[in-house]
Protein backbone atom coordinates (compact mmCIF):
# COMPACT_ATOMS: atom_id res chain seq x y z
CA UNK A 1 0.00 0.00 0.00
CA UNK A 2 1.25 3.49 -0.88
CA UNK A 3 0.73 6.08 1.83
CA UNK A 4 0.76 9.70 0.73
CA UNK A 5 0.67 12.62 3.14
CA UNK A 6 -1.13 15.69 1.80
CA UNK A 7 -0.39 18.93 3.65
CA UNK A 8 -3.09 21.41 2.64
CA UNK A 9 -5.82 23.47 4.25
CA UNK A 10 -7.87 24.46 1.19
CA UNK A 11 -10.88 22.18 0.69
CA UNK A 12 -10.80 22.50 -3.10
CA UNK A 13 -7.15 21.44 -3.17
CA UNK A 14 -7.79 18.58 -0.76
CA UNK A 15 -10.74 17.31 -2.82
CA UNK A 16 -8.84 17.58 -6.10
CA UNK A 17 -5.72 15.80 -4.86
CA UNK A 18 -7.54 13.01 -3.05
CA UNK A 19 -9.73 12.39 -6.11
CA UNK A 20 -6.66 12.31 -8.37
CA UNK A 21 -4.87 9.79 -6.16
CA UNK A 22 -7.85 7.63 -5.29
CA UNK A 23 -7.19 4.03 -6.23
CA UNK A 24 -6.97 0.65 -4.50
CA UNK A 25 -3.69 0.32 -2.69
CA UNK A 26 -3.23 4.05 -2.12
CA UNK A 27 -4.08 5.84 1.10
CA UNK A 28 -4.02 9.63 1.38
CA UNK A 29 -3.56 11.12 4.84
CA UNK A 30 -4.73 14.74 4.93
CA UNK A 31 -3.10 17.04 7.45
CA UNK A 32 -4.21 20.66 7.56
CA UNK A 33 -1.65 21.73 10.17
CA UNK A 34 1.93 21.78 8.84
CA UNK A 35 3.47 21.18 12.27
CA UNK A 36 1.24 18.15 12.78
CA UNK A 37 2.27 16.93 9.32
CA UNK A 38 5.90 16.94 10.38
CA UNK A 39 4.91 14.84 13.40
CA UNK A 40 3.15 12.39 11.08
CA UNK A 41 6.32 11.77 9.03
CA UNK A 42 8.27 11.23 12.23
CA UNK A 43 5.78 8.65 13.53
CA UNK A 44 4.49 6.90 10.41
CA UNK A 45 6.00 5.53 7.23
CA UNK A 46 4.83 7.57 4.27
CA UNK A 47 5.84 6.98 0.67
CA UNK A 48 5.42 10.56 -0.52
CA UNK A 49 4.48 14.01 0.74
CA UNK A 50 2.49 16.59 -1.21
CA UNK A 51 2.52 20.16 0.12
CA UNK A 52 0.31 23.03 -1.02
CA UNK A 53 2.43 26.14 -1.60
CA UNK A 54 0.04 28.26 0.45
CA UNK A 55 -0.49 26.00 3.43
CA UNK A 56 -1.19 28.05 6.55
CA UNK A 57 1.34 29.11 9.18
CA UNK A 58 4.55 27.53 7.81
CA UNK A 59 4.41 27.60 4.03
CA UNK A 60 5.56 24.89 1.67
CA UNK A 61 9.25 25.75 1.79
CA UNK A 62 9.42 25.48 5.58
CA UNK A 63 7.36 22.28 5.52
CA UNK A 64 9.71 20.80 2.90
CA UNK A 65 12.78 21.59 5.00
CA UNK A 66 11.13 20.17 8.14
CA UNK A 67 10.09 16.95 6.38
CA UNK A 68 13.61 16.57 4.95
CA UNK A 69 15.09 16.99 8.44
CA UNK A 70 12.59 14.54 9.97
CA UNK A 71 13.08 11.82 7.35
CA UNK A 72 16.70 12.26 6.43
CA UNK A 73 15.61 13.16 2.92
CA UNK A 74 14.25 9.69 2.16
CA UNK A 75 10.67 10.74 1.34
CA UNK A 76 9.92 12.38 -2.02
CA UNK A 77 8.17 15.75 -1.75
CA UNK A 78 5.92 17.36 -4.34
CA UNK A 79 4.83 20.98 -4.01
CA UNK A 80 1.54 22.23 -5.46
CA UNK A 81 2.19 25.64 -7.01
CA UNK A 82 -0.31 28.40 -7.68
CA UNK A 83 1.67 29.76 -10.64
CA UNK A 84 4.20 28.30 -13.05
CA UNK A 85 6.40 31.30 -12.23
CA UNK A 86 6.91 29.83 -8.74
CA UNK A 87 8.89 26.81 -9.94
CA UNK A 88 12.09 28.49 -8.75
CA UNK A 89 10.67 28.45 -5.20
CA UNK A 90 9.96 24.73 -5.41
CA UNK A 91 13.42 24.10 -6.82
CA UNK A 92 15.03 26.22 -4.09
CA UNK A 93 13.07 24.44 -1.36
CA UNK A 94 14.57 21.10 -2.33
CA UNK A 95 11.29 19.56 -3.47
CA UNK A 96 11.63 16.56 -5.76
CA UNK A 97 8.72 17.59 -7.97
CA UNK A 98 6.10 20.26 -8.40
CA UNK A 99 2.73 20.53 -10.09
CA UNK A 100 0.97 23.76 -11.03
CA UNK A 101 -2.67 24.08 -9.96
CA UNK A 102 -5.26 23.35 -11.11
CA UNK A 103 -3.97 19.84 -10.64
CA UNK A 104 -4.08 17.48 -13.61
CA UNK A 105 -4.45 13.89 -12.47
CA UNK A 106 -1.77 12.56 -14.84
CA UNK A 107 0.80 15.16 -13.73
CA UNK A 108 0.15 14.60 -10.04
CA UNK A 109 0.27 10.82 -10.36
CA UNK A 110 3.55 11.06 -12.27
CA UNK A 111 4.99 13.44 -9.67
CA UNK A 112 4.31 10.98 -6.85
CA UNK A 113 5.23 8.00 -9.08
CA UNK A 114 1.86 6.27 -8.94
CA UNK A 115 1.91 5.62 -12.67
CA UNK A 116 5.32 4.00 -12.70
CA UNK A 117 7.15 7.07 -13.95
CA UNK A 118 8.77 10.09 -12.41
CA UNK A 119 8.80 13.74 -13.48
Secondary structure, 3 states (H helix, E strand, C coil): CEEEEEECCCHHHHHHHHHHHCCCCEEEEEECCHHHHHHHHHHCCCCEEEEECCCCCCCHHHHHHHHHHHHCCCCEEEEEECCHHHHHHHHHHCCCEEEECCCCHHHHHHHCCCCCCCC
